[in-house]
Each structure stands twice: as structure tokens, then as C-alpha cells.
Amino acid sequence: MQGIKDRVAIVGMGCSKFGELWDKSDEDIMVDACFEAFEDAGISSKDIQAAWYGTAFTGTTGQMLAHAVKLEYIPVTRVENACATGTDAFRNACYAVAAGIYDIVLACGADKLKDSGYTGLDMSRFVPDGSKVSMTPRVPPPSQFALSAVRYFHTYGLSYEEGKRTLSKIAVKNHHNGTLSPKAHFQREITIEQAMAAPMIAYPLGLFDCCGVSDGSAAAVITTPEIASKLRKDKDYILVKGLGVSAGARQGTLRDTYDFVHFEENVTAAKMAYAEAGIKNPRDEIKVASVHDCFSITELIIYEDLGFSPRGKGKEDVDAGTFTLQGKLPVNTDGGLKCFGHPIGASGLRMIYEVYKQLQGKAGPRQVKNADIGLTHNLGGVPGSFTGAVGIFGRAS
């Protein structure tokens, strides 16, 4: 089977400001992202031959994107795959180019969650006796991931104080990185003490362990390396090295042995992407990563699922500063979901945008030294039934 490695290039990217964008429509934020990408690539919307639009809440068809950026009678496909939506839209666009069907295509993700009223918390009626604990989509995400936090602490022998402090260090890291990201929703330093003392959302996850709800859009122009080298005379395009998507079949929710401290969909998606990219030792070979930190415990488990840390040793790496901007493998250099929030359709492409800038050496004060291979990761669903998505990217030689 022939993989995607070096068959597709990102020649331009754009990203809107993320936040409570009450003054902008869904089309406004798509225009912000797409036209930045067009300008970056040195093309116009008329050069786009096909497009993929990732969204969970903003519109039901590709016509939303077509109208926003004036795509004239070309195929526009709407994609939805939970929190992996943006990455899956990007993946579909990449495969169309790799297959030789199109030369230049667009992937755009967008969601206006603030307009929907969605809070991330359960807004349905509670069972009067408090016994509503079924693992269904109607149980709010903080409660679902809190189960993993409690189980992680137990499995690896961490006291509440030890486990909570580890999660707080992850939140502090991401908030610091967010202050260096002009497009982030939240740009505020926090302390470990603030994170540990914050109001509890779902024990043991407090306010600063949970990502926020926001609006945002991001976009990528995708083409062949040959065309990219002509469009970017500076050779400043980025190659796709590997893509992996793994959809669970609710195995975890059906098995009494499900451990809650690893997510198999992460593991299998990473294996697919690493195999395509030729990555043998991700801890040493990946230089920068953007991962799905919907909750601080999720980021901790992701370190281990993706092979950045040995099983049960994520705490040691957090304590050692391994994943800070100055560490061995910087993770969530722009602040992650923690500081951008999670407009579901946009997040995967926003992560690719950050890695794209890092590999170009254009990430400003948060720039990672010698960044030549980057990784992005999404995780959508609930513990026991996820979709995992991993992308590997590299500089053009």
C-alpha cells in the first residue's frame, strides 16, 4: 500500500482569531482564515478546484463555505467526525490531491459555538437521586474524562495532591504558551496554586483543567510538491509525511476490562501515521506537537499513547519540563485547546496551522529551535469510544 508521505504539500494556511466573536458571523471567520491562506499561497479563490468544509455546528452543507469565499460551482464537501472533524477534512483534501484528481484544493474548518449556546456541560434534566452516570453523549465531557483522571491516579499510585499538581503544571504550561499567541482566546498566565484551588468542575478536574468554548476557523491550501515549489519560490511549503485516523467501535464501553488510562484509538492512529512517515522513535524524532488537550488529563494520557513518555511516566516528564517551550519535545506551543477553546470543526486545522508556522520558523516568541518534524493530534468521542487522528509534517528539503 502506497502511503501519503511527501506526495502532498501545504502551500498556504490561515487562521482566524479564536474567542467570543459576537461581532463576526460564521462566514466572516471563514473569510478571515481562507483569505489569509490564499494570500499565503499566492493564489485566489478561483484557483481552488475542490474544497472540504469541516464543521460540527455551523451549517449542514458545503454551500456555507462556497458562499463565504465565493467558490464558483466546484465540489465542496461537508465533513463531520466529532473532535477530529478539522483533521478529517484536511485528510480528505490531501487524498484527493495524492490521487491525482485535483491540483489545488482547500480544507477549511469552522464553528461558532458561542452562538449555539453550547457550554460543554450537560443541559438536560438530571435524575433526582443523582444516579445519572451512564456513559452516553448526554453525560457532559468533564464527567467523562474525570473518570480517566481518577483511574490514572489510582493505577499509577498518585495521591490526589500529586496527580492534581501534575495536571496543574500542564495547564500552567499551556496558559503561558497562550500568552505568546495573538490569535488565542485566553491570554493569561496562571500559577500552579491558582489551578489547584480553582472551582471543581468534575472531580478531580477543576476550571483550569478544562478547555473553553469558543468560535474560530482555520484553513489550508493543499497541492502537489511540484506545484508548491513553483508557487513558493522560497521553498517555504510544508510536506505531509503521514496521516492516521482510527475510529473505535465502542469496544471500551462494552468491556469490563477497559482501563481508562489509555485510548487505543490514539495508539492505532499514531501507528498508522508513524508508519507512513517512517517515524521509529517519536520522542526523539518529533520536534514539536499540538495535541488534543480538551482536559489536562487527556494531554497527560496522550503523552503516553503517542510514545512521548513511557506508560505511567508522564508525570516524570511533566516535572522535568520535557513538554515546555524549552523542553525536549514542546507540546501545545500556542496554548492548545486550553487557550484557543474548541470550536470543533476548526481545532484540527488550527493545530496544523501552528505546526506549519513552527516548521517555517515563523512562530515568533514561541518558536521552537530546530523544528523540522511536527505532529498534530485530535481525539473525538468519549472514553471507550473515540476517533483518534494524527498527522506528521515536515519541512521541504
MOWO-V850200 format. One record per helix or strand of 2 or more residues. SS is the DSSP state (@ for helix, = for strand). FROM is the first residue (numbers start at 0). LEN is the number of residues. If there is no record, write none. Layout:
BEGIN
<<SS	FROM	LEN> <SS	FROM	LEN>>
END
This chain:
BEGIN
<<=	8	7> <@	25	16> <@	44	3> <=	49	5> <@	62	7> <=	74	5> <@	81	17> <=	103	9> <@	112	4> <@	140	15> <@	159	19> <@	191	6> <=	199	3> <=	204	2> <@	206	3> <=	214	9> <@	224	7> <=	237	10> <@	250	4> <@	263	14> <@	281	4> <=	287	3> <@	295	10> <@	313	7> <=	329	2> <@	335	5> <@	343	17> <@	363	3> <=	372	10> <=	384	11>>
END
